[in-house]
């Protein structure tokens, strides 16, 4: 889907809210051996995690490595 060798997501809380309003974020990371890595960060607030998961699913494939 992302043309990557490895990837995943992790969730973090923001000690200092991004733009003074986003207290959580999900990081999508992708890696391709001998090529590099990509990180896409999705910021959100408590209670909106499901919406972020849906956005990640809808945007799958928009970012990928070239062959």
Steps between C-alpha positions, in 0.01 A plus 500: 500500500774749589778326303699477827695216660379587849267741671251561775343759726545622853297735719649777714369767729637851448664655806457837333185499285562560131351839401380521862209268421611150393589280797560165324651375180541184297820447304488282189849380411622323188846366420656360185831320525791691344265786408378692805204556729186712511305624800153657476357653817125534562408733788168462683321551830366250750202305373586539132735202457246306291470792257879510461506125431239552226705785347812282498303222326357739240839653420687167477715498190527877460855485633726222378854427390606498136637172365 
